[in-house]
Amino acid sequence: MAGKTYILGISAYYHDSAAALVCDGEIVAAAQEERFTRVKHDPRFPRNAVDYCLRAAGITTEDLTYVAFYDKPILKFERILQTYLGVAPNGLRQFWKAMPVWLKEKLGTNKLIRAELPGYTRRILFGEHHESHAASAFFPSPFEESAVITIDGVGEWATTTYGVGRGSKLELLGEINFPHSLGMLYSAFTYYTGFKVNSGEYKVMGLAPYGEPRFVDAILENVFELRDDGSFQLRMSHFDFLAGLEMTNSRFDKVFGGPPRTPETELGQREMDLAASVQVVTEMALERIARFVREKTGMKNLCLAGGVALNCVANGKLLRAKIFDNLWIQPAAGDAGGALGVALSVWHTYLDQPRKIAGEGKDLQRGSYLGPAPESGEAKIYFDGIGAIYAEHDEQALPEVVAGILAEQKVVGLCQGRMEFGPRALGGRSILGDARSQEMQTTMNLKIKFRESFRPFAPSILEEDVGEWFEQDTPSPYMLLVAPVREEHRIAVTKEEESLFGIEKLKIPRSKIPAVTHVDYSARIQTVNEETNPVYYRIIKSFKEKTGCPIVVNTSFNVRGEPIVATAEDAYRCFMRTNMDYLVVDRLVLSKTDQPAWKEEGDWRNEFELD
């Protein structure tokens, strides 16, 4: 093929819209639109993300060889129409609510894309939703060949698929179709426990260790039929998402002891037990699916994608079950990753181009650092304009300075290097703390993140040290695996502490790194190596040299209800709105005590500040 082939992948119009650019099979850039618009889970056309991808490559729309969309709207419309006709006359309200958007926008996706990309005159390609997920999982993976499983709420029709990738070929072999969906089951319990569907599922996962799985039998007997081969069905008589505007109905309420929890009200033991129960059922289903796929394909490697692949607790248990020898999960496993998947699929499947294998356990995702990077020059212009006070350090000194701040148990907002693609902060846009601090989890949740106190934080650990601290000996660069803390680092629970239940368990120190140890002695691990993020690696290494501990707390650089920060301005605003102690933007370090009084339109404290 003469010249360079630029392929722009797009996902949009549902939630978490994104753009990704691939050049001759290599990933150039990828980003979610929410990071630029500051609208969490922004579903609109990813205009800003597209512009960034083009800038990263130094091209315009006229240079694009192909543009590809991550699913097929006409098939999705067919499914929605058939669903409404199947439950008629029920669902009329939901039908009339959805139709104007479909008739005005979604069925005209081709025209909408052309209108948004002036100068692009070539063909627009459309992939299928789960094919895009599967491509995002297999093509960047370190495997020459692998089984692939994708699980989410729903694409066009499919909710779960499996297949095989070999070289540059990817074939899906089987699927489970809507309305039967493991993702929808988890979302139903997300709704029922009082959290927001499509964004609160990770809260249910974090809440689960506080409860007992006493509703597992009730789930399997009444609402979810799980078979030995991993296939499943929802008992639709207990759900309302086909005909109504809610996930569950009165039959569901009767099984689980009352109506759904009202959002933002106090969490009770029932909600904790429900969370624990649906988590166990999800783990059971994933393990059975994996065993079936291993038997059918004979593959020793497995790649995962789809929203359910973000359930890092289930992933960790799947890894330890050793059904497959090796596991790789797409870090942008949700719909945003579909933009990357469809772009790679065009290159390898549509154009039949060969695939590179990184080898030696390395993948082609480049640490998922695929977004824009802050520059000290631009940050200085902004900081000088608002009168901010900062100190500049060279590349060699910066890690030791930041490590020293962390060793004093101060909280640091870190905005350096390229922004992460996917929902996890991986040391590019992270808030950091001392993992040894007993108070750090509560402090960061209530005074910095302004979110529920039960939410756990992740440890970032030097890759070479992971086996010494956790019951896991494989890298976990994308924070998608949960593993137990090793026994020798745990703190035994006293008899008095054993009597505590629910959120009270949070008060019990569980290990030498209490800020990142959940109540079940688990942790969502990110391993860090020098090749993919040298600055972050050297910060943690310097912290280890100062403290003897190779672990820091890592949580996303944002507050509740906002996307992860993208720019120096975003970072400074978040820094000044919270009780963070220091901000690091590229090589600039800012202390909160040095900054001028923060003034902003509107009284943000009414929304965020807690007593």
N, C-alpha and C positions, 0 to 999 in steps of 0.2 A: 504494500500500500504506500503510495507516494505521499510525502508530507506527513505532518502529525495529525492524528485523529483525536479530536476533543469531543468527549461525550458528557453532556450535562444531564444529571439525573435529578428529578424533582418529585417530592411528595408534598401533598397539600390538600386543603379543603375538608379535613376531618379533625385532626389535632396533631400538634408537633410537626408542622410543615418544615421542610428542610431542602437544601440543595447540595449536590456533590458533583465534583468535576474529576473526570478520569482522562488521562492523556496516554494513549498507547498502552492502556492496561494498568498504568500506575495511578494511584490515588494522589491527586494534587491538593484538593481542599474539600472540606465539607463542614456545614454548620446548620444549626437550627435557626429559624426565623425569629423565635422568641428572644434570642440573645440581643438582637438589634432593635426590635420594636419595644422591648420590655413588657410584652404581653405574654404571660405564662401560657404555654401550650398553644401559641398562636397558630390558627389553622389556615390563615390566609396565604395567598400565593407568596412564595419566599423571595420577594423582590430584593431585599437587602442581602440575603444569603447568596442569591445568584450573583449580584454585583460583586460581593466579596470573592466568590470563586473565580469570576472572570479576572478580577484584579490580581489575584494570587498567581494566575497563569500569564498575566500580561496580554490578555486577548479581549476581543469584543464578541458580541453575539454573531457577527458575520464570520468569525473564525470557527464557530462550532460546526462539527461534522454531523452530530446527531443530538437531539433532545429527546429524553425518554421520561415517561410518567410511570409511577410505581405500581399503579393498578389499572383496571379496566372499568371506568365508570358505568358503561352500558350494562355490564354483567352485574355490577352492584345494584344498579337501578332495577334490573330484572328480579334480583333477589328481594329487594324491598317491596316491589309491586306484588310479587307472588305471596310474600308474607302477609301483606295487608289484605289481599283477596282471600287468603286462607282463613283469616280470623274475622272477616266481615260478618255483620256490621260493626263488630267491636273494632276499635282502633281507628275509627273515623277521625277523631280529633288529632291523633298523631299523624295520620295520613295527610290531612289538610295542612298541618304545620310543616311537614317535610316537602310537599310537592312544589311550592313556589321556589324554594332554593334549588331543587333539582331542575325544574324546567327553565329557570333563569340562568343558572350557573353550571351545575355539575355535569349536565348532559352536553354542555358546550365547552368542555375542558380544552379541546383542541384549539378553539377560537380564543379562549381566555389566555392560553399559553402564548399564542402568536401575538396577541395584543400586548402582553407583558414583555415580550422579547423582540422589540422592533429591530429589524435588520436580519433576523433569522428567517430564511426562506426554504430551508430543507425540510425533510420529513420529520414528523413527530411520532415516536414509537410508544406503544403502551405495553407494559409487562403485566402479568397477573400478580396479585398482591403477595401470595405465599411463595411464588417463584422469586419475587424480589427479595423477600426475607431469606429464602434459602441461598440465593446468590450472595447476599451480604454476609452470610455465615461461612459458606464454603470457599469462595474465591479468595478472600484475604487470609484464610487460615494457613497454618504451617503444614497441612497434610497434602500429600500427593493424591490420596483417595480417602474417602470418609463417608459414613452415613450422615444424613442431615435430618433434623427434626425441627419443625416450626410450629409454634403454638401461640395463639393470641385470642382476642375476642371474636373477630370475624374479619375476613377480607371481602372478596366478592361472595362466594359461598363457603369456601373452606375455612375451618377454624383450627384444624390440626393437619399437618402433612408430614410424610417422611419420604426420603429418597436417597440417592447415592450420587456422590460426586467423584469423578475420576479425571485427573488432569484438568482439561478445560471443558469437560462435559459434565452436565448436571441434569439428572432426571428424577422427577418426583414419581413415586410408585403407588402412593395411596393417600387417602385423605378422609377426614371426618367433616361433615358439613353442618352448617347452621340449621336449626338453632342450638344444636348440641355443641357446647363449647366449654372447655375448662377455663378459659379466660372470662367468659360470662358468669360462670359459677363463682369465681373469685370476686368479680365485680359486684355480684349480687350480695355477697357477704360484706363487701366494702360499703355498699349502700346501707345494708341492714345494720351495720355497726356504727353508722353515723358519719362516714367519710365520703368524700367526693369520688364518684366513679371516674376512671381514667387518670386519676392523679393521686388518689389516696390508698391505692393497693399496697404500696410499700409501708404505709402506716399499719395496715393490718398485719403484715409480715413482722414488723417491729413490735407490735403488741402481743403477738402470739406467745412468746416465752413467759409472759406474765400469767397465762391461763392454763387450764387443764383441758385436754381434748375430749371432753365428756360428750360432745355432740357428734362425734365421728359416726357412730352407728345410726343416729337420726338422719344424718346427711345421706349415708349410703342406702338407708331403707326407704327414705321418703323423697329425696330431691335429685339424687345423682346415682345412676346405675353404672358401676365400674366393673368391667369384665376382666377376666384373667389376662387377656391379650392386650389390655390397655385401652381398648375401645370403650366408649361410654355414651350415655344418653342422659340429658336432663329430663326430669319429669315436669313437663311444661305446665301442668295444672297448678304448680306452686309458684310460677313466675309470671310477671306481668309485662315483660319488655317487648313481647310481640304486639300486644294490643294497646298497652297503656304507656304512660309517661314515667312509670316507676319500674324498678327492677323486680320486686317481689309483691306478693298479694297476701290476703288474709289466711290462706291455707299455709303459707310459709310461716306467718306469724304464729299460727296454732302449733306448729311443730316445734318452734324454737322459743316459745314462752312469752309472746307478746309482740307489740308493734316495734318497728325499727327505732333505734336510738335517735333522738333529735340531735342534729349536728351541734357541736360546741357545748353540749351538756356534759355532765360528769360521766366519765367512763366507769362502768360497773363490772363486777366479776363475770356477768353473763357475756358482755362484749369480749372480754379477755378470753373466755372459754370458747366462744364462737370463732375468734381469730385463730386460736390454737387448733381448733378442729378442722377448719377449712384448710389450714396450712398442712396438716397431716394428710388430709385427703388429696391435696395437690401433689404432695411428695409421693404418695402411693401411686397416683395416676402416672406421674412422670416416670417413675421407676418401671412400672409395668409396660408403658409405651417403649421405653428404652430396651427392655429385655426382648420385646417382640421384634423391634427393629434390628437388634443385634442378631437374633436368630434368622430373620428373613434376609438380611444383607450380608452377614458374615464379616462385616467391617470391624476393625479394631479401634477406629477413631470415630468420634462423634462431634458434629458441629450443631449449635443451637442458635435460633433466632426467634423473633416474635415476642410480644410483650411479656408472656409468661416466662421467657428465658431471663428476665430481669429478677426473677425470684431466686436470689443468691443463696438462700437457705436450702431450697430444694436442689439447686445446682451442686452445692457442697456435698449433700448427702448422696446425690447421684455419682459424683466423683469417687466418694469413699466406698460406694457399693461395688466399684470395679467391674461394672457391666461392660464398659468400654475401657480400653487401655489409656486413652487420651481424650481430653475434652477441650473444645474451643468454643467460646461464646462471643457473638458479635456484640461489642460494647454499646453500640446504638441499636439495641435489639428491637425497639419499638418501631413505630411507623416512620420516624425520621430516618432510620437505617435503610428503609426501602428506597430512598433516593440513591444511596450508594449502591445498593444491590442491583437496581435496574440499570445503572450506568455500567457496572461490571458485566452484567448479563448481556448487554448489547455488544460489548467488546468480545466476550468469550463465546457466547451462544449465537447471537445474530450474525456477527462478523467472523465467527469461527477462528478466532485468534488464540495462539497458545498462551498458557499460563505459566508465570514464574513461581517458583517455590523458594521461599526465603531460606529454608533449611535450618537444621540445628535448633529446632523448637521455636524459631522466630516466625512471626507473622508479617503480613504486608500492610497492617493497619497503622504502622508508625506510631504506636503508643496511643492512637486515637487523638493525637495532638494535631488536628487538621483545620483549626479555626485561625482567626487573625491573632497576631502577637502585638502587645503594647510596645511602644518605643519610648525610651527615656526622653528623646527630643520633644515628641508630641506631648508626653506627660508633663514635662517641664513647662511648656507653654500654658497648659491648662492650670497647673498648680500656681505658677507665677501670676496668672490672671485673677485667681481668687485669693491670693495672699497666703497660700499654704506654705508651711515650712517643711523642708526636707533636707536630708543628707544623702550624698551620692557616694557609692562605694564601687570599687572595680570588681570585676568578675571573680577574682580570687578571694577578696575579703568578704563579699556579701554573704556567702553561706555561713561563715563563722559568726558574723554579726547577728544573723537571724537565729542561728542555733543558740547563741548566748541569751537572746531575748526569750526564747522558748524555755530555756533551762531555768529562767527566773519565774516560770509559770505565768507568763504573759500570753495573751492571745494575739495572733498575727493574721492579717488578711494578706494573702499572697496572690499577686496578679503578674505572672511572668511567663514568657514563652507563648507558644501557640495555644489557643483555647481548645478545650476538649470537645470532641464530637460525641454526643450521647448524654445521658442524664447524670453521669458520675463526674465529680471533680477529682482530678487525678494529679494535683500538684501544679496545675496551670492557673486555675481559678479556685483556690481553696482557702479555707480558714483553718489555721493550725493551732494546736495546743499541746501541752505536756501530757502524755498518756499516763504518767505516774500519778497524776493528781486525782484525788478522790472527789474533789468538788468540780472538776472540769466539765463533766457531762452536764450537770445541772446548770452551771454558769453559762455554758455555751448555748444550751437549749433555751433558757428563760431570758437571759440578758443580751444575747447576741443573735440567735436564730429566731427568737420570739415564737417558739413552737412548743408542742407537747413535751412534757418533761420525760416521758418514757422512751422517747426516740433515741436509739443507740447511735454512736459514732463509730467511724471506721478507723482502723490503724493503718498507717503507711509504714512499711518496714523495709529495710534493706533486703533485696532479693536473696542475698547469700545467707541471711540470718533467719529466714522464715521457718525452717525446720526446727530451730532451737527454741522457738516460742510458741509455735502452733502445731497441731496434729495434721500437718500438711507439708509435703515435700516438693510440691510443684509450684511454679510461679503463678501469680494471680494479678497480672498487671492492670486489669480493668475493674477491680473491686466487685467481681461477680461470683465470688465463692465465699461461703461462710465455713469456718473451721473452728474446732474447740481450741482453747488455750491449753498448752501442755500442763500436765499434772503438777510438775515441779514449780510452776509459776502461779498456781492457784492458792487462794486463801480459804481454809476450811470454814464452813458455816457453823456457827454455834447453835446450841439447842434453842436459845431464845430467838435467834434470827430465823430458824426454821419455822417458827410459829407465824412469821409475817406472811402476808399474802397480797396478791395484786400489786399495785404500784408501790406499796411499802417495801417490796423486794429491792427496789432501786437503791435503798439506803445501805444495802449490804455490800461492802467491798469484796469483790470476787477474786481479784488477782493482784499481782504487782503492777499491772497496767489497768487500773479500775476504770479509767475514762473511756476505754474501748472494749471492755469486757461486758457482754450482755448478761442478763440474769441467769441464763442457762450455760454460762462459761464459754459462749461462742463469740466470734468476732468476724466482721466482714472485711476480708483482708485485701489490701493493695500492696503488692510487691513492687519495689522501685529499683531500676537498674540505671547505671550511669549513661548507657548508650541512648536511651529514649528520652530521659529528662535529666541532663547532667546537673543543672542547678538544684533541683529538688533532691536529687540523690546526695549531693554534697552537703546540703543543709542537714539531712538526716544523719549522714556519716559524722559530721561535725558535732551534732547533738549527742551521738553515741560516744564520741571521744570525750565529751564534757561530762556525761551522766552515766555512761555504761549501758544505756538503753537505746536500742536501734529503732525505736518506734515513736512516732508522733501521731496525735489526733489529726484526722483529716475530714473535714466536712465541706460541703459546697459553699462557695462564696456568694451567699444571698441571704435574705430573710424570708420568712414565711410569706407565701403568696407572690413572690417575685422570682423571675428567672435568675440563673447564675449570671454574675456580672461579665461584661465583655470588655469594656474600655476602662481607662484610668478614671474617667469621670464617673462611670458606674461604680467603680471600686471605692472612690473617695466618698461618694454619697452614702453608700452602704456603711463604710467605716465610720462616718460621722453620725449616722443615725443609731448606731449601736454602741455597746460598751467594749468594742475591740480596743486593744491597747496600741497596736502598731499596724501600719499599712506598708506593704512592700510592692512597688510597681516597677517592674524591670529591675534597675539597680538603685532605685530611689527608696529611701526608708523614711517614713513619717511617724512621729510619735503623737499620740492623741493630745498629750499635755501641751504640745507646742503649737497646736492649731488654733486659728482664730475661731470665734464663736460661729456656730453653724446656723445659717438662716435659710429658710426655704418656704416657698408658698405652701399654704395649708398647714394644718397642725397634725403632722404625722404621728405624734406621740399618742393621740387618741386611738390610733389604730394599733400601734406596736408596743408601747411601753407598758411593762407590767410592774406591779408593786414589788 
